[in-house]
Amino acid sequence: METLLQHLERFSEVLVVSRTSHVGTWDPATVRRALQWARYLRHVHRRFDSHVRIRTALERRLQNQWRQVGGSGPASVPGLTNFQALGSCDLLLSLRLLENRALGGAAFRYLLQQLFPGPGVPDGDEETLQGRLALLARRRSAVHMLSISCRENLVLLEDSVMKTQAELLLERLQEVGKAEAEGPSRFLSSLWERLPRGNFLNVIAAALRLTPSSSRPQEEESELGAPKAPREGSQELVRWLLGKPDILATFCRNLPAGLLTSVVGRHPQLSRVYLSLLKDWGRHLHYDLQEGVWVRAEPQDVSWEELYGRFHSLCQAPPPLKDEVLTALESSKAQDGDFQVPGLSIWTDLLLALGTGL
């Protein structure tokens, strides 16, 4: 029992340090040891959780020491107030490190690797730390949405979790950019290789949406007090995407039409690439005379329905994006022969379907 209490006191000191600038001296090995310590306390929690008498006796002893007035033990660390809290020590430690900007780059990347190990990576625990953190975020978000309808809850919950991840990414990009010129690109490439790609693409989109619309004058943004960090971080994201054509194509292909419209409406450089990709996808469709529809040449090609949906979403955007899209369609139609009847040019049929007239 005394040995366990000593372990708790030492881990409490680790939790205290995790909120200070001292974590700047931590390396990946230090983070690994701290997480191993936290998992040991989780093991203690699981081992005695079902033993009522042992748990009661242990908790009484722990609380007596934790709640000493003026003590330096776990009572000074929010979150470690009872036996049940031992089951979440790794969550508490991870959240504090994620929120601490003083954590070094190597240690931060190691922590991200533990949180998002990617598919096919074995996990010795019955629950991944990533999944438990996501569950914690969902529970915290739910507390603030009890008065909202069920459908709105689901949307806002997803937005809340994704926005938090996006903000962390933008802040980290700004810090890495200050350290070295090529830091943001290497950092993002490292995340792309390590994190689940579907989720990472959504986080990138959420981060790019945090940037004020490019149609707003820069002077107006300054007057409104628009934060500089999101804009600087998003510029690094845009540069990285433009330098990775394959990743950018995956980004445009896999994200929903409405989300992409919102993103490219804020970043003209991306809108031009997106339009170019849409036109390239359209050229892979051919007209089936018997069925009277546009069909794919290969199963992996974009369908007529998806192509129409993406152009329709873009045409719902405010100027100048909407005007650019219509101009691109008209230009492609003219290059195709400027046909006025359906079935001869994909661009003619898109303009007809969009109800823009000829």
C-alpha positions as CSV (number, residue, x, y, z in Angstrom):
1,M,0.0,0.0,0.0
2,E,2.8,2.4,0.9
3,T,4.5,1.7,-2.4
4,L,1.4,2.4,-4.3
5,L,0.9,5.7,-2.5
6,Q,4.5,6.7,-3.4
7,H,3.8,5.9,-7.1
8,L,0.7,8.1,-6.9
9,E,2.7,11.0,-5.4
10,R,5.3,10.7,-8.2
11,F,2.8,10.5,-10.9
12,S,1.0,13.6,-9.4
13,E,4.3,15.4,-9.8
14,V,4.4,14.4,-13.5
15,L,0.8,15.7,-14.0
16,V,1.8,19.0,-12.4
17,V,4.9,19.3,-14.7
18,S,2.8,18.5,-17.7
19,R,1.1,21.9,-17.4
20,T,4.3,23.9,-17.2
21,S,7.1,25.0,-19.6
22,H,9.3,22.3,-18.2
23,V,7.9,19.8,-20.7
24,G,10.1,21.6,-23.2
25,T,12.9,19.4,-22.0
26,W,10.9,16.2,-22.5
27,D,11.9,13.8,-25.3
28,P,9.9,10.9,-26.7
29,A,11.3,8.5,-24.1
30,T,10.1,10.8,-21.3
31,V,6.6,10.8,-22.8
32,R,6.7,7.1,-23.2
33,R,7.6,6.5,-19.6
34,A,4.9,8.9,-18.4
35,L,2.3,7.1,-20.4
36,Q,3.5,3.8,-19.1
37,W,3.2,5.1,-15.6
38,A,-0.4,6.2,-16.3
39,R,-1.2,2.8,-17.8
40,Y,0.1,1.1,-14.7
41,L,-2.3,3.1,-12.6
42,R,-5.1,2.1,-14.9
43,H,-4.1,-1.5,-14.3
44,V,-4.3,-0.9,-10.5
45,H,-7.8,0.5,-11.1
46,R,-8.9,-2.5,-13.1
47,R,-7.4,-4.9,-10.7
48,F,-9.2,-3.7,-7.6
49,D,-12.3,-2.1,-9.2
50,S,-14.4,-5.3,-8.7
51,H,-13.1,-6.0,-5.2
52,V,-15.4,-3.9,-3.0
53,R,-13.6,-4.4,0.3
54,I,-10.1,-4.0,-1.1
55,R,-11.2,-1.0,-3.2
56,T,-12.9,0.7,-0.2
57,A,-9.9,0.2,2.0
58,L,-7.5,1.4,-0.7
59,E,-9.6,4.4,-1.6
60,R,-9.9,5.5,2.1
61,R,-6.1,5.4,2.4
62,L,-5.6,7.3,-0.8
63,Q,-8.2,10.0,0.0
64,N,-6.7,10.5,3.5
65,Q,-3.4,11.4,1.9
66,W,-4.8,13.2,-1.2
67,R,-6.9,15.6,0.9
68,Q,-4.3,16.7,3.4
69,V,-4.6,20.4,3.8
70,G,-1.6,22.1,2.4
71,G,-0.2,18.8,1.2
72,S,1.9,18.4,-1.9
73,G,0.3,15.1,-3.0
74,P,-2.4,14.4,-5.5
75,A,-4.9,16.8,-3.8
76,S,-3.1,19.6,-5.6
77,V,-3.7,18.0,-9.0
78,P,-7.3,18.4,-10.3
79,G,-8.6,15.1,-11.6
80,L,-7.0,12.8,-9.0
81,T,-9.5,13.0,-6.3
82,N,-10.7,9.4,-5.9
83,F,-10.0,5.9,-6.8
84,Q,-12.1,6.1,-10.0
85,A,-9.8,8.8,-11.3
86,L,-7.0,6.3,-11.6
87,G,-8.8,4.8,-14.7
88,S,-8.3,8.0,-16.6
89,C,-4.7,9.0,-15.8
90,D,-3.5,8.4,-19.3
91,L,-6.3,10.6,-20.7
92,L,-5.6,13.4,-18.3
93,L,-1.9,13.3,-19.0
94,S,-2.4,13.2,-22.8
95,L,-4.9,16.1,-22.8
96,R,-2.5,18.3,-20.8
97,L,0.4,17.6,-23.1
98,L,-1.6,18.3,-26.2
99,E,-2.7,21.7,-24.8
100,N,0.9,22.6,-23.7
101,R,2.7,24.6,-26.5
102,A,6.0,24.1,-24.7
103,L,6.2,20.4,-25.6
104,G,9.0,19.8,-28.1
105,G,8.4,18.7,-31.6
106,A,9.8,15.2,-31.3
107,A,7.9,14.5,-28.1
108,F,4.7,15.9,-29.6
109,R,5.0,13.7,-32.7
110,Y,5.5,10.7,-30.5
111,L,2.4,11.6,-28.5
112,L,0.4,11.9,-31.8
113,Q,1.7,8.5,-32.9
114,Q,0.4,7.0,-29.6
115,L,-3.0,8.8,-30.1
116,F,-3.3,7.9,-33.8
117,P,-1.3,4.8,-34.4
118,G,-3.1,4.1,-37.7
119,P,-4.7,0.9,-39.0
120,G,-3.1,-2.4,-38.5
121,V,-1.0,-1.3,-35.5
122,P,-1.4,-3.7,-32.6
123,D,-2.5,-2.2,-29.3
124,G,-1.8,-4.0,-26.0
125,D,-4.7,-2.4,-24.3
126,E,-8.3,-3.5,-24.8
127,E,-9.2,0.2,-25.7
128,T,-7.0,2.5,-27.7
129,L,-6.0,5.9,-26.2
130,Q,-7.3,7.5,-29.4
131,G,-10.8,6.0,-28.9
132,R,-11.0,6.9,-25.3
133,L,-10.0,10.5,-26.0
134,A,-12.6,10.7,-28.7
135,L,-15.2,9.4,-26.2
136,L,-14.1,11.9,-23.6
137,A,-14.5,14.7,-26.2
138,R,-17.9,13.5,-27.1
139,R,-19.0,13.4,-23.5
140,R,-17.7,16.9,-22.8
141,S,-19.3,18.3,-25.8
142,A,-22.7,16.7,-25.0
143,V,-22.8,18.5,-21.7
144,H,-23.1,21.8,-23.6
145,M,-25.7,20.6,-26.0
146,L,-28.5,19.2,-23.8
147,S,-30.9,22.0,-24.7
148,I,-30.5,21.4,-28.5
149,S,-32.5,19.0,-30.7
150,C,-31.1,15.5,-31.2
151,R,-30.2,16.0,-34.9
152,E,-28.4,19.3,-34.2
153,N,-26.6,17.5,-31.3
154,L,-24.9,15.1,-33.7
155,V,-23.8,17.8,-36.1
156,L,-22.5,20.2,-33.5
157,L,-20.8,17.3,-31.7
158,E,-18.8,16.3,-34.7
159,D,-18.0,20.0,-35.4
160,S,-16.8,20.5,-31.9
161,V,-14.4,17.6,-31.9
162,M,-13.1,18.4,-35.4
163,K,-12.7,22.1,-34.6
164,T,-10.6,21.4,-31.6
165,Q,-8.3,19.1,-33.6
166,A,-8.1,21.8,-36.4
167,E,-7.2,24.5,-33.9
168,L,-4.5,22.3,-32.4
169,L,-3.1,21.6,-35.9
170,L,-3.0,25.3,-36.9
171,E,-1.3,26.3,-33.6
172,R,1.3,23.6,-34.1
173,L,1.9,24.6,-37.7
174,Q,2.6,28.2,-36.6
175,E,5.1,27.0,-33.9
176,V,6.9,24.6,-36.3
177,G,7.0,27.4,-38.9
178,K,8.8,29.7,-36.5
179,A,11.4,27.1,-35.7
180,E,12.5,26.3,-39.3
181,A,11.5,27.2,-42.8
182,E,10.7,23.6,-44.0
183,G,9.3,22.5,-40.7
184,P,5.5,22.8,-41.6
185,S,5.9,20.7,-44.7
186,R,7.9,17.9,-43.0
187,F,5.5,18.0,-40.0
188,L,2.4,17.6,-42.3
189,S,4.0,14.9,-44.4
190,S,4.8,13.0,-41.1
191,L,1.2,13.3,-40.0
192,W,0.0,12.1,-43.4
193,E,2.1,9.0,-43.1
194,R,1.1,8.2,-39.5
195,L,-2.5,9.3,-39.0
196,P,-5.7,7.7,-40.3
197,R,-6.0,9.5,-43.6
198,G,-9.7,9.9,-43.7
199,N,-9.8,11.7,-40.3
200,F,-6.7,13.8,-41.2
201,L,-8.3,15.0,-44.4
202,N,-11.4,16.1,-42.4
203,V,-9.1,17.9,-39.9
204,I,-7.3,19.7,-42.7
205,A,-10.7,20.8,-44.2
206,A,-11.9,22.1,-40.8
207,A,-8.6,24.0,-40.3
208,L,-8.9,25.6,-43.7
209,R,-12.5,26.6,-42.9
210,L,-11.4,28.5,-39.8
211,T,-9.7,31.0,-42.0
212,P,-11.8,34.2,-42.8
213,S,-13.1,34.3,-46.3
214,S,-10.6,35.6,-48.8
215,S,-13.4,37.8,-50.3
216,R,-13.2,40.0,-47.1
217,P,-10.8,42.9,-47.4
218,Q,-7.7,42.6,-45.4
219,E,-8.3,45.9,-43.7
220,E,-11.7,44.8,-42.6
221,E,-10.2,41.6,-41.1
222,S,-7.8,43.7,-39.1
223,E,-10.5,45.9,-37.8
224,L,-12.5,42.9,-36.7
225,G,-9.5,41.5,-34.9
226,A,-9.3,38.3,-36.9
227,P,-6.7,36.0,-35.4
228,K,-3.4,35.8,-37.4
229,A,-2.6,32.2,-36.3
230,P,-5.3,30.5,-38.3
231,R,-4.4,32.4,-41.4
232,E,-0.7,31.7,-41.1
233,G,-1.3,28.0,-40.3
234,S,-3.8,27.7,-43.2
235,Q,-1.4,29.2,-45.6
236,E,1.1,26.5,-44.7
237,L,-1.6,23.9,-45.3
238,V,-2.4,25.3,-48.7
239,R,1.2,25.4,-49.7
240,W,1.7,21.8,-48.6
241,L,-1.4,20.6,-50.5
242,L,-0.3,22.5,-53.7
243,G,3.1,20.8,-53.4
244,K,1.4,17.3,-53.1
245,P,-0.8,16.9,-56.1
246,D,-1.7,13.3,-55.3
247,I,-2.8,14.2,-51.8
248,L,-4.7,17.3,-53.0
249,A,-6.5,15.1,-55.6
250,T,-7.4,12.7,-52.7
251,F,-8.6,15.6,-50.6
252,C,-10.9,16.8,-53.4
253,R,-12.2,13.4,-54.3
254,N,-13.0,12.1,-50.8
255,L,-14.5,15.1,-49.0
256,P,-18.2,16.0,-49.4
257,A,-19.2,18.5,-52.1
258,G,-20.5,21.1,-49.6
259,L,-17.4,20.9,-47.4
260,L,-15.1,21.4,-50.4
261,T,-17.2,24.3,-51.6
262,S,-16.7,26.0,-48.2
263,V,-13.0,25.4,-48.3
264,V,-12.2,26.5,-51.8
265,G,-14.4,29.6,-51.4
266,R,-11.8,30.7,-48.8
267,H,-8.7,29.7,-50.8
268,P,-8.7,30.7,-54.5
269,Q,-5.5,28.7,-55.1
270,L,-7.4,25.6,-54.2
271,S,-10.5,26.5,-56.1
272,R,-8.5,26.7,-59.3
273,V,-7.0,23.2,-58.8
274,Y,-10.4,21.8,-57.8
275,L,-12.1,23.1,-60.9
276,S,-9.2,21.7,-63.0
277,L,-9.8,18.3,-61.4
278,L,-13.5,18.5,-62.0
279,K,-13.0,19.2,-65.6
280,D,-10.5,16.3,-65.9
281,W,-13.0,14.0,-64.2
282,G,-15.7,15.1,-66.6
283,R,-13.6,14.2,-69.6
284,H,-13.6,10.6,-68.4
285,L,-17.4,10.3,-68.9
286,H,-18.9,9.2,-72.2
287,Y,-22.5,9.3,-73.4
288,D,-24.4,6.1,-73.6
289,L,-26.7,6.5,-76.6
290,Q,-29.0,3.6,-75.7
291,E,-29.5,4.7,-72.1
292,G,-29.3,8.4,-72.8
293,V,-27.0,9.0,-69.8
294,W,-23.4,9.9,-69.2
295,V,-21.5,6.8,-67.8
296,R,-18.0,6.1,-66.4
297,A,-15.3,4.6,-68.5
298,E,-13.8,2.9,-65.5
299,P,-15.3,1.9,-62.1
300,Q,-13.0,4.3,-60.2
301,D,-14.1,7.3,-62.3
302,V,-16.4,10.0,-60.9
303,S,-20.1,9.4,-61.9
304,W,-22.3,11.9,-63.6
305,E,-24.4,12.2,-60.4
306,E,-21.3,13.1,-58.3
307,L,-19.9,15.5,-60.9
308,Y,-23.3,17.3,-61.1
309,G,-23.5,17.4,-57.3
310,R,-20.1,19.0,-57.0
311,F,-20.8,21.6,-59.7
312,H,-24.2,22.3,-58.2
313,S,-22.7,22.9,-54.8
314,L,-20.1,25.3,-56.3
315,C,-22.9,27.2,-58.1
316,Q,-24.7,27.8,-54.8
317,A,-21.6,29.6,-53.5
318,P,-21.5,33.5,-53.5
319,P,-19.4,35.4,-56.0
320,P,-16.7,35.4,-57.1
321,L,-16.6,31.5,-56.8
322,K,-19.9,31.0,-58.5
323,D,-19.0,33.3,-61.4
324,E,-15.6,31.5,-61.8
325,V,-17.3,28.1,-62.0
326,L,-19.9,29.2,-64.6
327,T,-17.1,30.8,-66.6
328,A,-15.1,27.6,-66.5
329,L,-18.1,25.6,-67.7
330,E,-18.9,28.0,-70.5
331,S,-15.3,27.9,-71.6
332,S,-15.1,24.1,-71.6
333,K,-18.4,24.0,-73.6
334,A,-17.0,26.4,-76.2
335,Q,-13.8,24.4,-76.5
336,D,-15.9,21.2,-77.0
337,G,-17.7,22.7,-80.0
338,D,-20.2,25.0,-78.3
339,F,-23.0,22.5,-78.9
340,Q,-26.5,23.6,-78.0
341,V,-28.2,20.2,-77.8
342,P,-27.8,17.5,-75.1
343,G,-25.8,14.4,-75.4
344,L,-22.9,15.8,-77.4
345,S,-20.9,17.6,-74.7
346,I,-20.7,16.9,-71.0
347,W,-20.4,20.7,-70.4
348,T,-23.5,21.5,-72.3
349,D,-25.5,18.9,-70.3
350,L,-24.1,20.2,-67.0
351,L,-25.1,23.7,-67.8
352,L,-28.6,22.5,-68.8
353,A,-28.9,20.4,-65.6
354,L,-27.8,23.3,-63.5
355,G,-30.5,25.4,-65.0
356,T,-28.2,28.2,-66.1
357,G,-29.4,28.2,-69.7
358,L,-27.3,28.2,-72.8
